[in-house]
Amino acid sequence: MNPPRHGKFVIPLSFIAALMLTMVPLPEWAAHFRPAWVTMVLIYWCMALPHRVGVGVGWLAGLFVDVIYGALLGQYALALAVIAWITLTLHQRLRLYPVWQQALVVMLLLLWQQLLVIWVRGFIGQSPDTLLHWLPAFSSMLLWPWLYFLLRDLRQRFRVN
């Protein structure tokens, strides 16, 4: 018999908050630095609760990101499903890393996501205009510690299991 779940709305609400942060308008100079909020939330939950958040959640979250960006349907879904799979494969190791090392891994995962997005865009004849396409990986790396501690605090406060 499974123990009762507490805070069952924390995970969906964190994804909704990440999607909303993705839609927040930014000044033109800051738009290239927009962190990959949905991907970071996905990485956290795949590390913290791999039995509840996985490839299917990554795919679904990616579909929402596709709609937000007006991208080819399935482009970000594929990328986030792959990121979820990699995170699930490495989650036991990642949990042991200090937060600053996790931030480096998050940056590498986000660079991999961007590479997958470029790959899919290449199939339809689009390519990134500049190297600014890679900046979200670095801004996300800088924000990872704060997001990690925020989500960990929420998970502990609402006893999400």
C-alpha positions as CSV (number, residue, x, y, z in Angstrom):
1,M,0.0,0.0,0.0
2,N,1.4,3.4,-1.0
3,P,1.5,6.2,1.6
4,P,-0.8,9.1,0.9
5,R,0.6,11.9,-1.3
6,H,0.9,15.3,0.2
7,G,1.2,18.5,-1.7
8,K,-0.1,16.8,-4.9
9,F,-0.5,20.2,-6.6
10,V,3.0,21.5,-6.0
11,I,4.5,19.8,-9.0
12,P,1.8,20.9,-11.5
13,L,1.8,24.4,-10.0
14,S,5.6,24.6,-10.3
15,F,5.3,23.8,-14.0
16,I,2.6,26.3,-14.5
17,A,4.7,29.0,-12.8
18,A,7.7,28.0,-15.1
19,L,5.4,28.3,-18.2
20,M,4.2,31.7,-17.0
21,L,7.8,32.9,-16.4
22,T,8.5,31.7,-19.9
23,M,5.8,34.0,-21.3
24,V,6.7,37.1,-19.3
25,P,7.7,39.8,-21.8
26,L,11.3,41.0,-21.5
27,P,13.1,44.0,-23.0
28,E,14.7,43.2,-26.3
29,W,18.2,43.3,-24.9
30,A,17.3,40.7,-22.2
31,A,15.2,38.3,-24.3
32,H,18.3,36.3,-25.3
33,F,19.1,35.8,-21.6
34,R,15.7,34.3,-20.7
35,P,16.4,31.2,-18.5
36,A,14.9,27.9,-19.5
37,W,12.5,27.8,-16.6
38,V,10.5,24.8,-17.7
39,T,13.6,22.7,-18.4
40,M,15.1,23.6,-15.0
41,V,11.8,22.7,-13.2
42,L,11.8,19.4,-15.1
43,I,15.4,18.6,-14.2
44,Y,14.7,19.4,-10.5
45,W,11.6,17.1,-10.3
46,C,13.3,14.3,-12.3
47,M,16.1,14.4,-9.8
48,A,14.0,14.8,-6.7
49,L,11.1,12.5,-7.5
50,P,12.0,10.3,-10.5
51,H,9.1,8.0,-9.8
52,R,6.6,10.8,-10.3
53,V,8.1,13.0,-13.0
54,G,9.7,11.4,-16.1
55,V,9.9,11.4,-19.9
56,G,6.1,11.7,-20.3
57,V,6.0,14.8,-18.2
58,G,8.9,16.2,-20.2
59,W,7.1,15.5,-23.4
60,L,4.0,17.2,-22.2
61,A,5.8,20.2,-20.8
62,G,7.7,20.5,-24.1
63,L,4.4,20.6,-26.1
64,F,3.4,23.5,-23.9
65,V,6.7,25.2,-24.6
66,D,6.2,24.5,-28.4
67,V,2.9,26.3,-28.2
68,I,4.3,29.3,-26.2
69,Y,7.1,29.8,-28.7
70,G,5.1,29.0,-31.7
71,A,7.6,26.4,-32.7
72,L,7.2,23.3,-34.8
73,L,5.0,21.1,-32.7
74,G,7.1,18.4,-31.0
75,Q,10.4,20.4,-31.3
76,Y,10.7,21.2,-27.6
77,A,8.7,18.1,-26.6
78,L,11.5,16.0,-28.1
79,A,14.2,18.0,-26.5
80,L,12.6,18.0,-23.0
81,A,11.8,14.3,-23.2
82,V,15.5,13.6,-23.9
83,I,16.6,15.9,-21.1
84,A,14.2,14.1,-18.7
85,W,15.5,10.7,-19.8
86,I,19.2,11.8,-19.3
87,T,18.3,13.3,-15.9
88,L,16.4,10.1,-14.8
89,T,19.4,8.1,-15.9
90,L,21.8,10.2,-13.8
91,H,19.5,11.3,-11.0
92,Q,21.2,9.2,-8.2
93,R,24.6,10.8,-9.1
94,L,23.2,14.3,-9.6
95,R,21.6,14.3,-6.1
96,L,25.0,13.8,-4.5
97,Y,26.6,16.7,-6.3
98,P,26.9,20.0,-4.5
99,V,24.6,22.7,-6.0
100,W,27.3,24.4,-7.9
101,Q,28.2,21.2,-9.7
102,Q,24.5,20.6,-10.3
103,A,24.4,24.0,-11.9
104,L,27.2,23.0,-14.3
105,V,25.3,19.8,-15.2
106,V,22.2,21.9,-15.8
107,M,24.1,24.1,-18.1
108,L,25.4,21.0,-20.1
109,L,21.8,19.6,-20.2
110,L,20.5,22.9,-21.5
111,L,23.3,23.1,-24.1
112,W,22.2,19.6,-25.2
113,Q,18.6,20.8,-25.4
114,Q,19.6,23.8,-27.5
115,L,21.5,21.5,-29.8
116,L,18.5,19.2,-30.2
117,V,16.3,22.3,-31.0
118,I,18.8,23.4,-33.6
119,W,18.9,19.9,-35.1
120,V,15.1,19.9,-35.5
121,R,15.1,23.4,-36.9
122,G,17.8,22.2,-39.4
123,F,15.4,19.6,-40.7
124,I,12.8,22.3,-41.6
125,G,15.4,24.7,-43.0
126,Q,15.8,27.1,-40.1
127,S,18.9,27.9,-38.2
128,P,19.8,30.2,-35.3
129,D,20.8,33.7,-36.4
130,T,23.6,34.2,-33.9
131,L,25.4,32.7,-31.0
132,L,22.9,34.3,-28.7
133,H,20.9,31.1,-29.1
134,W,23.2,29.5,-26.5
135,L,22.8,32.2,-23.7
136,P,19.8,30.7,-21.9
137,A,22.0,27.8,-20.8
138,F,24.4,30.2,-19.0
139,S,21.7,32.3,-17.4
140,S,19.9,29.1,-16.3
141,M,23.1,27.9,-14.7
142,L,23.4,31.1,-12.7
143,L,19.8,30.8,-11.5
144,W,19.9,27.1,-10.8
145,P,20.9,27.4,-7.1
146,W,18.0,29.7,-6.2
147,L,15.5,27.6,-8.1
148,Y,16.9,24.4,-6.5
149,F,16.6,25.8,-3.0
150,L,13.1,27.2,-3.7
151,L,11.7,23.9,-5.1
152,R,13.4,21.9,-2.4
153,D,11.9,24.1,0.3
154,L,8.4,23.7,-1.3
155,R,8.9,20.0,-1.6
156,Q,9.8,19.7,2.1
157,R,7.2,22.2,3.3
158,F,4.3,20.5,1.5
159,R,5.8,17.0,2.1
160,V,5.7,16.1,-1.6
161,N,6.6,12.5,-2.1
